[in-house]
Amino acid sequence: MASSPSPSAEQIQALFDRIAPVYDTFNQQLSWGLHRVWKQMAVQWSGAQPGDTCLDVCCGSGDIALLLGRQVGPSGRVVGLDFSAEQLAIAQRRSDRQWPRPSITWHQGDALALPFAAEHFDAATMGYGLRNLTNIPQGLQELRRVLKPGAQAAILDFHQPSNPVMQGFQQWYLDAIVVPTAKRCGLTEEYAYISSSLDRFPNGTRQVQLAHEAGFSAAIHYPIAGGLMGVLVVTR
Ligand SMILES: C[S@@+](CC[C@H](N)C(=O)[O-])C[C@H]1O[C@@H](n2cnc3c(N)ncnc32)[C@H](O)[C@@H]1O
């Protein structure tokens, strides 16, 4: 099946600005709350430790950065970066509501040109961001550049399972659950995009290759949730 043309960075940014008000509720409903478990796994696999300085790329409304904040504790620091101002405004409100206030800085910027010095971070995460980048190799190179030597990043995203039964389940889930739920909220176009972005997204083996080409010294892709999701763990 031919996939639809890739959207531009501006279109992706506008899409995430538009869906910001419903984004968290949708994730919660569509994953039956499991996305929080997968996000916590990404935080663990990033190797973040108390006192570390960590980066969450494509942080959206802040789920993973907030978990990282808990992991690094009061002596650590977290930066959440995204190019959607609307998502960041929600992330800021969420961290302002927490007590004690986590040491998280929300930063508007581009994952393809990270506004940070080389070798700055002890660990990094990216949740459902890599699939949305218009240039995945460049995104991986940028991530590698800002990590300290030996530091790890955990990249969580959808994955196309190799098992035909799970493939059938994934297609059914997208067509029968995601798209109708989005339609009820007047967001048909916005959520139809998940399916085409998944068609274009490299599988785990290819992600590992791309990570090596970007210069990471080690890369392993872990399929999770029956292969419906995956976490790429890379080491600088
Ligand atoms: C599916 S959301 C994931 C948000 C969050 N990480 C989570 O797991 O809930 C993808 C996010 O990537 C951001 N994004 C996509 N391309 C980007 C880029 N080039 N630079 C910065 N953010 C980007 C979007 O604005 C959006 O907030």
PDBQT file of the ligand as one rigid body, heavy atoms in Angstrom, charges set to zero:
ROOT
HETATM    1  C1  LIG A 301       3.473  12.200  19.752  1.00  0.00    +0.000 C 
HETATM    2  S1  LIG A 301       4.106  13.610  20.588  1.00  0.00    +0.000 S 
HETATM    3  C2  LIG A 301       4.939  12.892  21.977  1.00  0.00    +0.000 C 
HETATM    4  C3  LIG A 301       4.955  13.769  23.188  1.00  0.00    +0.000 C 
HETATM    5  C4  LIG A 301       5.520  13.119  24.475  1.00  0.00    +0.000 C 
HETATM    6  N1  LIG A 301       6.903  12.778  24.319  1.00  0.00    +0.000 N 
HETATM    7  C5  LIG A 301       4.720  11.910  24.895  1.00  0.00    +0.000 C 
HETATM    8  O1  LIG A 301       5.260  10.804  24.780  1.00  0.00    +0.000 OA
HETATM    9  O2  LIG A 301       3.572  12.076  25.294  1.00  0.00    +0.000 OA
HETATM   10  C6  LIG A 301       5.437  14.088  19.558  1.00  0.00    +0.000 C 
HETATM   11  C7  LIG A 301       5.995  15.442  19.900  1.00  0.00    +0.000 C 
HETATM   12  O3  LIG A 301       7.130  15.675  19.072  1.00  0.00    +0.000 OA
HETATM   13  C8  LIG A 301       7.196  17.053  18.796  1.00  0.00    +0.000 C 
HETATM   14  N2  LIG A 301       8.079  17.233  17.635  1.00  0.00    +0.000 N 
HETATM   15  C9  LIG A 301       7.996  16.661  16.420  1.00  0.00    +0.000 A 
HETATM   16  N3  LIG A 301       9.026  17.054  15.648  1.00  0.00    +0.000 NA
HETATM   17  C10 LIG A 301       9.794  17.886  16.397  1.00  0.00    +0.000 A 
HETATM   18  C11 LIG A 301      10.997  18.616  16.163  1.00  0.00    +0.000 A 
HETATM   19  N4  LIG A 301      11.617  18.576  14.995  1.00  0.00    +0.000 N 
HETATM   20  N5  LIG A 301      11.513  19.347  17.167  1.00  0.00    +0.000 NA
HETATM   21  C12 LIG A 301      10.875  19.418  18.377  1.00  0.00    +0.000 A 
HETATM   22  N6  LIG A 301       9.729  18.773  18.657  1.00  0.00    +0.000 NA
HETATM   23  C13 LIG A 301       9.196  18.010  17.672  1.00  0.00    +0.000 A 
HETATM   24  C14 LIG A 301       5.743  17.453  18.586  1.00  0.00    +0.000 C 
HETATM   25  O4  LIG A 301       5.518  18.824  18.759  1.00  0.00    +0.000 OA
HETATM   26  C15 LIG A 301       5.044  16.601  19.659  1.00  0.00    +0.000 C 
HETATM   27  O5  LIG A 301       4.855  17.322  20.864  1.00  0.00    +0.000 OA
ENDROOT
TORSDOF 0
